[in-house]
């Protein structure tokens, strides 16, 4: 497997920024929460301890992605480890991209009154302009951070 350090670096930075947002919100920060809209925004006003725990856990899960990316350039003696990392990163990239794309589609349908998602205009705007493209960008970074080595 070959590592594309440019995409890998972008993926790590993306993951750390994304995790940082979760940690900020878990500590009670409110900047940007309104842009999420829906139930998450409502719960952020008077969060239950279980909600705060979930936000902390999502931050750590996002950091786990950065750790996995940082394991890619390690010269593993066992080829199985490299293969597992390769597929984990590829699958994560596809998942992140599809998650953002499918949310983008459903929120767009909601913006055109085809679906009722109960999102205010502010949240709809930011989800379409920032959040869902941000998910897709992360997926692209993960997916292209590694590729199979050509056999000679």
N, CA and C atoms as an extended XYZ file, in Angstrom:
456
Properties=species:S:1:pos:R:3:atomname:S:1:resname:S:1:resid:I:1 pbc="F F F"
N         0.846       -1.175        0.000 N   UNK     1
C         0.000        0.000        0.000 CA  UNK     1
C         0.885        1.229        0.000 C   UNK     1
N         0.430        2.258       -0.700 N   UNK     2
C         1.134        3.529       -0.757 CA  UNK     2
C         0.302        4.596       -0.069 C   UNK     2
N         0.976        5.426        0.694 N   UNK     3
C         0.316        6.498        1.427 CA  UNK     3
C         0.498        7.803        0.670 C   UNK     3
N        -0.573        8.550        0.515 N   UNK     4
C        -0.518        9.877       -0.066 CA  UNK     4
C        -0.466       10.856        1.106 C   UNK     4
N         0.729       11.347        1.419 N   UNK     5
C         0.906       12.151        2.631 CA  UNK     5
C         0.100       13.450        2.617 C   UNK     5
N        -0.137       14.002        1.441 N   UNK     6
C        -0.918       15.238        1.363 CA  UNK     6
C        -2.347       14.985        1.830 C   UNK     6
N        -2.992       13.954        1.269 N   UNK     7
C        -4.364       13.632        1.669 CA  UNK     7
C        -4.417       13.133        3.117 C   UNK     7
N        -3.408       12.380        3.522 N   UNK     8
C        -3.353       11.890        4.894 CA  UNK     8
C        -3.271       13.061        5.871 C   UNK     8
N        -2.429       14.026        5.578 N   UNK     9
C        -2.294       15.200        6.446 CA  UNK     9
C        -3.610       15.966        6.516 C   UNK     9
N        -4.232       16.177        5.383 N   UNK    10
C        -5.537       16.852        5.383 CA  UNK    10
C        -6.559       16.069        6.198 C   UNK    10
N        -6.552       14.739        6.086 N   UNK    11
C        -7.476       13.903        6.843 CA  UNK    11
C        -7.251       14.002        8.333 C   UNK    11
N        -5.994       14.037        8.750 N   UNK    12
C        -5.684       14.167       10.181 CA  UNK    12
C        -6.135       15.536       10.684 C   UNK    12
N        -5.822       16.584        9.939 N   UNK    13
C        -6.237       17.937       10.331 CA  UNK    13
C        -7.760       18.012       10.395 C   UNK    13
N        -8.438       17.459        9.384 N   UNK    14
C        -9.904       17.431        9.361 CA  UNK    14
C       -10.435       16.740       10.617 C   UNK    14
N        -9.866       15.591       10.960 N   UNK    15
C       -10.331       14.820       12.120 CA  UNK    15
C       -10.120       15.577       13.422 C   UNK    15
N        -8.962       16.214       13.563 N   UNK    16
C        -8.658       16.950       14.795 CA  UNK    16
C        -9.581       18.166       14.940 C   UNK    16
N        -9.800       18.881       13.851 N   UNK    17
C       -10.727       20.023       13.900 CA  UNK    17
C       -12.130       19.546       14.262 C   UNK    17
N       -12.565       18.482       13.626 N   UNK    18
C       -13.901       17.943       13.871 CA  UNK    18
C       -14.042       17.471       15.318 C   UNK    18
N       -13.020       16.802       15.832 N   UNK    19
C       -13.041       16.354       17.225 CA  UNK    19
C       -13.041       17.561       18.162 C   UNK    19
N       -12.255       18.566       17.820 N   UNK    20
C       -12.198       19.766       18.648 CA  UNK    20
C       -13.549       20.434       18.797 C   UNK    20
N       -14.335       20.436       17.714 N   UNK    21
C       -15.682       21.006       17.795 CA  UNK    21
C       -16.530       20.230       18.804 C   UNK    21
N       -16.442       18.914       18.762 N   UNK    22
C       -17.220       18.089       19.700 CA  UNK    22
C       -16.788       18.348       21.139 C   UNK    22
N       -15.473       18.428       21.375 N   UNK    23
C       -14.985       18.675       22.733 CA  UNK    23
C       -15.434       20.051       23.229 C   UNK    23
N       -15.388       21.037       22.352 N   UNK    24
C       -15.846       22.386       22.705 CA  UNK    24
C       -17.318       22.353       23.116 C   UNK    24
N       -18.141       21.679       22.314 N   UNK    25
C       -19.564       21.598       22.646 CA  UNK    25
C       -19.810       20.770       23.901 C   UNK    25
N       -19.022       19.717       24.100 N   UNK    26
C       -19.183       18.882       25.296 CA  UNK    26
C       -18.870       19.681       26.560 C   UNK    26
N       -17.984       20.676       26.437 N   UNK    27
C       -17.646       21.511       27.591 CA  UNK    27
C       -18.631       22.663       27.773 C   UNK    27
N       -19.676       22.697       26.966 N   UNK    28
C       -20.706       23.716       27.128 CA  UNK    28
C       -20.656       24.851       26.129 C   UNK    28
N       -19.712       24.837       25.213 N   UNK    29
C       -19.632       25.883       24.196 CA  UNK    29
C       -20.860       25.861       23.303 C   UNK    29
N       -21.307       27.029       22.915 N   UNK    30
C       -22.532       27.120       22.108 CA  UNK    30
C       -22.284       27.686       20.707 C   UNK    30
N       -21.074       28.163       20.427 N   UNK    31
C       -20.784       28.734       19.116 CA  UNK    31
C       -20.944       27.656       18.038 C   UNK    31
N       -21.797       27.901       17.084 N   UNK    32
C       -22.005       26.979       15.975 CA  UNK    32
C       -23.076       25.920       16.189 C   UNK    32
N       -23.574       25.769       17.406 N   UNK    33
C       -24.563       24.713       17.676 CA  UNK    33
C       -25.867       24.988       16.936 C   UNK    33
N       -26.233       26.240       16.829 N   UNK    34
C       -27.486       26.579       16.136 CA  UNK    34
C       -27.456       26.109       14.685 C   UNK    34
N       -26.268       26.062       14.090 N   UNK    35
C       -26.158       25.644       12.696 CA  UNK    35
C       -26.487       24.165       12.506 C   UNK    35
N       -26.446       23.392       13.574 N   UNK    36
C       -26.807       21.971       13.487 CA  UNK    36
C       -28.315       21.790       13.407 C   UNK    36
N       -29.039       22.637       14.126 N   UNK    37
C       -30.497       22.598       14.105 CA  UNK    37
C       -31.084       21.360       14.748 C   UNK    37
N       -32.398       21.269       14.670 N   UNK    38
C       -33.128       20.100       15.128 CA  UNK    38
C       -32.951       19.785       16.605 C   UNK    38
N       -33.029       18.493       16.897 N   UNK    39
C       -33.005       18.006       18.273 CA  UNK    39
C       -31.671       18.304       18.960 C   UNK    39
N       -30.579       18.256       18.215 N   UNK    40
C       -29.270       18.520       18.824 CA  UNK    40
C       -29.220       19.945       19.360 C   UNK    40
N       -29.706       20.882       18.577 N   UNK    41
C       -29.736       22.277       19.017 CA  UNK    41
C       -30.630       22.427       20.240 C   UNK    41
N       -31.797       21.816       20.223 N   UNK    42
C       -32.730       21.895       21.352 CA  UNK    42
C       -32.115       21.304       22.618 C   UNK    42
N       -31.460       20.133       22.492 N   UNK    43
C       -30.872       19.474       23.661 CA  UNK    43
C       -29.686       20.247       24.228 C   UNK    43
N       -29.054       21.067       23.425 N   UNK    44
C       -27.863       21.787       23.883 CA  UNK    44
C       -28.181       22.866       24.910 C   UNK    44
N       -29.429       23.299       24.992 N   UNK    45
C       -29.796       24.336       25.956 CA  UNK    45
C       -29.774       23.831       27.393 C   UNK    45
N       -30.266       22.638       27.604 N   UNK    46
C       -30.289       22.038       28.939 CA  UNK    46
C       -29.926       20.565       28.789 C   UNK    46
N       -28.654       20.289       28.516 N   UNK    47
C       -28.266       18.920       28.168 CA  UNK    47
C       -28.294       17.961       29.353 C   UNK    47
N       -28.785       16.783       29.089 N   UNK    48
C       -28.730       15.690       30.059 CA  UNK    48
C       -27.288       15.194       30.119 C   UNK    48
N       -26.887       14.605       31.229 N   UNK    49
C       -25.526       14.048       31.310 CA  UNK    49
C       -25.243       13.017       30.214 C   UNK    49
N       -26.250       12.245       29.838 N   UNK    50
C       -26.050       11.237       28.790 CA  UNK    50
C       -25.768       11.905       27.438 C   UNK    50
N       -26.397       13.034       27.178 N   UNK    51
C       -26.148       13.773       25.934 CA  UNK    51
C       -24.715       14.301       25.907 C   UNK    51
N       -24.269       14.853       27.030 N   UNK    52
C       -22.898       15.367       27.113 CA  UNK    52
C       -21.902       14.219       26.919 C   UNK    52
N       -22.186       13.062       27.510 N   UNK    53
C       -21.322       11.897       27.346 CA  UNK    53
C       -21.236       11.493       25.875 C   UNK    53
N       -22.353       11.502       25.189 N   UNK    54
C       -22.364       11.143       23.762 CA  UNK    54
C       -21.518       12.124       22.955 C   UNK    54
N       -21.612       13.402       23.283 N   UNK    55
C       -20.819       14.407       22.557 CA  UNK    55
C       -19.322       14.195       22.817 C   UNK    55
N       -18.949       13.888       24.063 N   UNK    56
C       -17.549       13.569       24.362 CA  UNK    56
C       -17.104       12.338       23.578 C   UNK    56
N       -17.934       11.304       23.579 N   UNK    57
C       -17.576       10.071       22.879 CA  UNK    57
C       -17.430       10.286       21.377 C   UNK    57
N       -18.269       11.132       20.794 N   UNK    58
C       -18.125       11.401       19.361 CA  UNK    58
C       -16.807       12.118       19.088 C   UNK    58
N       -16.391       12.993       19.998 N   UNK    59
C       -15.093       13.655       19.843 CA  UNK    59
C       -13.954       12.647       19.839 C   UNK    59
N       -14.004       11.687       20.772 N   UNK    60
C       -12.956       10.668       20.823 CA  UNK    60
C       -13.011        9.744       19.605 C   UNK    60
N       -14.208        9.458       19.105 N   UNK    61
C       -14.332        8.638       17.894 CA  UNK    61
C       -13.704        9.354       16.705 C   UNK    61
N       -13.889       10.655       16.632 N   UNK    62
C       -13.291       11.435       15.549 CA  UNK    62
C       -11.769       11.441       15.661 C   UNK    62
N       -11.247       11.493       16.887 N   UNK    63
C        -9.802       11.409       17.079 CA  UNK    63
C        -9.273       10.030       16.700 C   UNK    63
N       -10.076        9.007       16.902 N   UNK    64
C        -9.676        7.655       16.510 CA  UNK    64
C        -9.397        7.599       15.009 C   UNK    64
N       -10.187        8.330       14.230 N   UNK    65
C        -9.937        8.400       12.791 CA  UNK    65
C        -8.566        8.966       12.498 C   UNK    65
N        -8.172       10.003       13.233 N   UNK    66
C        -6.839       10.590       13.037 CA  UNK    66
C        -5.757        9.586       13.404 C   UNK    66
N        -5.972        8.836       14.471 N   UNK    67
C        -4.995        7.825       14.884 CA  UNK    67
C        -4.847        6.759       13.796 C   UNK    67
N        -5.969        6.304       13.260 N   UNK    68
C        -5.902        5.300       12.189 CA  UNK    68
C        -5.136        5.831       10.979 C   UNK    68
N        -5.386        7.078       10.628 N   UNK    69
C        -4.648        7.674        9.507 CA  UNK    69
C        -3.151        7.736        9.815 C   UNK    69
N        -2.810        8.078       11.044 N   UNK    70
C        -1.402        8.184       11.415 CA  UNK    70
C        -0.709        6.827       11.474 C   UNK    70
N        -1.480        5.753       11.554 N   UNK    71
C        -0.897        4.411       11.544 CA  UNK    71
C        -0.566        3.934       10.130 C   UNK    71
N        -1.107        4.601        9.122 N   UNK    72
C        -0.876        4.169        7.738 CA  UNK    72
C         0.597        4.151        7.321 C   UNK    72
N         1.387        5.190        7.631 N   UNK    73
C         2.777        5.175        7.159 CA  UNK    73
C         3.705        4.239        7.953 C   UNK    73
N         3.216        3.650        9.035 N   UNK    74
C         4.059        2.760        9.836 CA  UNK    74
C         4.420        1.524        9.005 C   UNK    74
N         5.705        1.176        8.952 N   UNK    75
C         6.103       -0.012        8.189 CA  UNK    75
C         5.830       -1.295        8.992 C   UNK    75
N         4.635       -1.805        8.878 N   UNK    76
C         4.228       -2.983        9.638 CA  UNK    76
C         4.925       -4.231        9.113 C   UNK    76
N         5.385       -5.068       10.031 N   UNK    77
C         6.008       -6.337        9.634 CA  UNK    77
C         4.961       -7.314        9.140 C   UNK    77
N         3.793       -7.218        9.723 N   UNK    78
C         2.696       -8.108        9.349 CA  UNK    78
C         1.857       -7.428        8.264 C   UNK    78
N         1.831       -8.000        7.094 N   UNK    79
C         1.089       -7.414        5.971 CA  UNK    79
C        -0.409       -7.350        6.246 C   UNK    79
N        -0.912       -8.227        7.117 N   UNK    80
C        -2.343       -8.231        7.433 CA  UNK    80
C        -2.758       -6.924        8.108 C   UNK    80
N        -1.882       -6.371        8.933 N   UNK    81
C        -2.198       -5.105        9.606 CA  UNK    81
C        -2.350       -3.997        8.564 C   UNK    81
N        -1.428       -3.945        7.621 N   UNK    82
C        -1.517       -2.931        6.552 CA  UNK    82
C        -2.790       -3.097        5.746 C   UNK    82
N        -3.137       -4.339        5.460 N   UNK    83
C        -4.336       -4.601        4.674 CA  UNK    83
C        -5.592       -4.176        5.435 C   UNK    83
N        -5.655       -4.485        6.729 N   UNK    84
C        -6.808       -4.091        7.550 CA  UNK    84
C        -6.912       -2.571        7.614 C   UNK    84
N        -5.790       -1.890        7.847 N   UNK    85
C        -5.797       -0.426        7.883 CA  UNK    85
C        -6.254        0.150        6.545 C   UNK    85
N        -5.757       -0.413        5.461 N   UNK    86
C        -6.140        0.036        4.123 CA  UNK    86
C        -7.655       -0.009        3.959 C   UNK    86
N        -8.252       -1.169        4.284 N   UNK    87
C        -9.696       -1.307        4.099 CA  UNK    87
C       -10.499       -0.484        5.102 C   UNK    87
N       -10.016       -0.373        6.332 N   UNK    88
C       -10.706        0.469        7.316 CA  UNK    88
C       -10.774        1.916        6.841 C   UNK    88
N        -9.649        2.423        6.337 N   UNK    89
C        -9.604        3.812        5.888 CA  UNK    89
C       -10.469        4.009        4.643 C   UNK    89
N       -10.405        3.074        3.707 N   UNK    90
C       -11.234        3.178        2.496 CA  UNK    90
C       -12.723        3.151        2.863 C   UNK    90
N       -13.111        2.207        3.724 N   UNK    91
C       -14.520        2.100        4.136 CA  UNK    91
C       -14.953        3.351        4.894 C   UNK    91
N       -14.085        3.841        5.783 N   UNK    92
C       -14.415        5.070        6.522 CA  UNK    92
C       -14.605        6.233        5.553 C   UNK    92
N       -13.738        6.335        4.551 N   UNK    93
C       -13.856        7.411        3.567 CA  UNK    93
C       -15.174        7.349        2.811 C   UNK    93
N       -15.544        6.154        2.385 N   UNK    94
C       -16.816        5.987        1.667 CA  UNK    94
C       -17.982        6.327        2.590 C   UNK    94
N       -17.930        5.838        3.834 N   UNK    95
C       -19.004        6.107        4.788 CA  UNK    95
C       -19.154        7.603        5.051 C   UNK    95
N       -18.044        8.288        5.334 N   UNK    96
C       -18.101        9.726        5.610 CA  UNK    96
C       -18.680       10.492        4.428 C   UNK    96
N       -18.214       10.153        3.221 N   UNK    97
C       -18.704       10.843        2.033 CA  UNK    97
C       -20.198       10.586        1.823 C   UNK    97
N       -20.608        9.323        1.904 N   UNK    98
C       -22.022        8.994        1.698 CA  UNK    98
C       -22.914        9.596        2.773 C   UNK    98
N       -22.436        9.628        4.010 N   UNK    99
C       -23.210       10.242        5.097 CA  UNK    99
C       -23.488       11.708        4.768 C   UNK    99
N       -22.444       12.439        4.378 N   UNK   100
C       -22.628       13.840        4.018 CA  UNK   100
C       -23.501       14.010        2.794 C   UNK   100
N       -23.303       13.170        1.785 N   UNK   101
C       -24.084       13.263        0.550 CA  UNK   101
C       -25.563       12.972        0.795 C   UNK   101
N       -25.848       11.903        1.521 N   UNK   102
C       -27.253       11.563        1.788 CA  UNK   102
C       -27.933       12.618        2.646 C   UNK   102
N       -27.216       13.159        3.630 N   UNK   103
C       -27.780       14.263        4.411 CA  UNK   103
C       -28.006       15.485        3.530 C   UNK   103
N       -27.055       15.760        2.644 N   UNK   104
C       -27.204       16.893        1.734 CA  UNK   104
C       -28.461       16.729        0.882 C   UNK   104
N       -28.673       15.531        0.379 N   UNK   105
C       -29.854       15.273       -0.459 CA  UNK   105
C       -31.141       15.439        0.344 C   UNK   105
N       -31.198       14.835        1.532 N   UNK   106
C       -32.445       14.917        2.313 CA  UNK   106
C       -32.717       16.340        2.792 C   UNK   106
N       -31.672       17.073        3.172 N   UNK   107
C       -31.877       18.451        3.614 CA  UNK   107
C       -32.274       19.324        2.426 C   UNK   107
N       -31.716       19.054        1.263 N   UNK   108
C       -32.132       19.782        0.051 CA  UNK   108
C       -33.605       19.516       -0.245 C   UNK   108
N       -34.019       18.269       -0.118 N   UNK   109
C       -35.434       17.937       -0.333 CA  UNK   109
C       -36.318       18.649        0.683 C   UNK   109
N       -35.827       18.782        1.896 N   UNK   110
C       -36.559       19.515        2.920 CA  UNK   110
C       -36.640       21.007        2.565 C   UNK   110
N       -35.542       21.567        2.036 N   UNK   111
C       -35.527       22.981        1.655 CA  UNK   111
C       -36.542       23.274        0.552 C   UNK   111
N       -36.801       22.276       -0.302 N   UNK   112
C       -37.787       22.426       -1.366 CA  UNK   112
C       -39.171       21.925       -0.953 C   UNK   112
N       -39.368       21.716        0.355 N   UNK   113
C       -40.649       21.297        0.933 CA  UNK   113
C       -41.129       19.946        0.412 C   UNK   113
N       -40.203       19.096       -0.002 N   UNK   114
C       -40.568       17.740       -0.422 CA  UNK   114
C       -40.567       16.820        0.793 C   UNK   114
N       -39.642       17.067        1.723 N   UNK   115
C       -39.592       16.360        3.001 CA  UNK   115
C       -39.778       17.377        4.116 C   UNK   115
N       -40.299       16.926        5.250 N   UNK   116
C       -40.442       17.804        6.411 CA  UNK   116
C       -39.447       17.361        7.469 C   UNK   116
N       -38.355       18.129        7.612 N   UNK   117
C       -37.325       17.778        8.577 CA  UNK   117
C       -37.331       18.695        9.787 C   UNK   117
N       -38.205       19.663        9.815 N   UNK   118
C       -38.333       20.573       10.947 CA  UNK   118
C       -37.008       21.272       11.278 C   UNK   118
N       -36.291       21.703       10.238 N   UNK   119
C       -35.066       22.482       10.427 CA  UNK   119
C       -35.364       23.939       10.114 C   UNK   119
N       -34.881       24.826       10.960 N   UNK   120
C       -35.074       26.245       10.670 CA  UNK   120
C       -34.169       26.653        9.499 C   UNK   120
N       -34.448       27.784        8.918 N   UNK   121
C       -33.726       28.249        7.731 CA  UNK   121
C       -32.228       28.382        8.017 C   UNK   121
N       -31.899       28.911        9.193 N   UNK   122
C       -30.486       29.080        9.569 CA  UNK   122
C       -29.751       27.733        9.532 C   UNK   122
N       -30.333       26.714       10.147 N   UNK   123
C       -29.701       25.391       10.188 CA  UNK   123
C       -29.656       24.771        8.791 C   UNK   123
N       -30.725       24.923        8.032 N   UNK   124
C       -30.746       24.381        6.670 CA  UNK   124
C       -29.616       24.979        5.846 C   UNK   124
N       -29.469       26.284        5.926 N   UNK   125
C       -28.402       26.959        5.183 CA  UNK   125
C       -27.034       26.408        5.565 C   UNK   125
N       -26.734       26.372        6.857 N   UNK   126
C       -25.413       25.938        7.302 CA  UNK   126
C       -25.168       24.452        7.075 C   UNK   126
N       -26.210       23.660        7.155 N   UNK   127
C       -26.036       22.227        6.866 CA  UNK   127
C       -25.678       22.024        5.393 C   UNK   127
N       -26.316       22.791        4.502 N   UNK   128
C       -26.053       22.636        3.065 CA  UNK   128
C       -24.742       23.298        2.625 C   UNK   128
N       -24.385       24.400        3.262 N   UNK   129
C       -23.192       25.143        2.853 CA  UNK   129
C       -21.931       24.657        3.565 C   UNK   129
N       -22.069       24.190        4.814 N   UNK   130
C       -20.880       23.809        5.566 CA  UNK   130
C       -20.867       22.353        6.027 C   UNK   130
N       -21.832       21.958        6.846 N   UNK   131
C       -21.736       20.664        7.530 CA  UNK   131
C       -21.686       19.458        6.597 C   UNK   131
N       -22.619       19.354        5.693 N   UNK   132
C       -22.628       18.162        4.825 CA  UNK   132
C       -21.437       18.158        3.863 C   UNK   132
N       -21.073       19.303        3.257 N   UNK   133
C       -19.835       19.304        2.460 CA  UNK   133
C       -18.590       18.989        3.313 C   UNK   133
N       -18.605       19.393        4.583 N   UNK   134
C       -17.490       19.097        5.474 CA  UNK   134
C       -17.348       17.590        5.676 C   UNK   134
N       -18.478       16.903        5.875 N   UNK   135
C       -18.454       15.435        5.981 CA  UNK   135
C       -17.893       14.817        4.696 C   UNK   135
N       -18.375       15.304        3.557 N   UNK   136
C       -17.915       14.752        2.281 CA  UNK   136
C       -16.425       15.012        2.067 C   UNK   136
N       -15.950       16.193        2.446 N   UNK   137
C       -14.529       16.506        2.309 CA  UNK   137
C       -13.682       15.556        3.156 C   UNK   137
N       -14.144       15.259        4.358 N   UNK   138
C       -13.435       14.303        5.200 CA  UNK   138
C       -13.371       12.935        4.553 C   UNK   138
N       -14.476       12.514        3.958 N   UNK   139
C       -14.501       11.226        3.275 CA  UNK   139
C       -13.517       11.171        2.124 C   UNK   139
N       -13.425       12.255        1.386 N   UNK   140
C       -12.474       12.327        0.266 CA  UNK   140
C       -11.038       12.242        0.804 C   UNK   140
N       -10.753       12.971        1.877 N   UNK   141
C        -9.405       12.929        2.465 CA  UNK   141
C        -9.044       11.513        2.900 C   UNK   141
N        -9.951       10.858        3.595 N   UNK   142
C        -9.686        9.493        4.053 CA  UNK   142
C        -9.482        8.558        2.863 C   UNK   142
N       -10.401        8.603        1.910 N   UNK   143
C       -10.370        7.673        0.789 CA  UNK   143
C        -9.063        7.775       -0.003 C   UNK   143
N        -8.628        8.995       -0.271 N   UNK   144
C        -7.445        9.191       -1.106 CA  UNK   144
C        -6.128        9.203       -0.319 C   UNK   144
N        -6.183        9.015        0.991 N   UNK   145
C        -4.954        9.010        1.779 CA  UNK   145
C        -4.127        7.751        1.550 C   UNK   145
N        -4.724        6.723        0.979 N   UNK   146
C        -4.002        5.478        0.774 CA  UNK   146
C        -4.469        4.822       -0.522 C   UNK   146
N        -3.537        4.166       -1.185 N   UNK   147
C        -3.919        3.405       -2.369 CA  UNK   147
C        -3.073        2.140       -2.445 C   UNK   147
N        -3.582        1.185       -3.169 N   UNK   148
C        -2.865       -0.078       -3.298 CA  UNK   148
C        -1.613        0.131       -4.124 C   UNK   148
N        -0.593       -0.591       -3.744 N   UNK   149
C         0.656       -0.536       -4.489 CA  UNK   149
C         0.515       -1.432       -5.716 C   UNK   149
N         1.026       -0.947       -6.813 N   UNK   150
C         0.975       -1.731       -8.046 CA  UNK   150
C         1.910       -2.922       -7.944 C   UNK   150
N         1.423       -4.027       -8.433 N   UNK   151
C         2.275       -5.222       -8.509 CA  UNK   151
C         3.085       -5.174       -9.791 C   UNK   151
N         4.310       -5.569       -9.701 N   UNK   152
C         5.172       -5.538      -10.901 CA  UNK   152
C         5.313       -6.927      -11.446 C   UNK   152
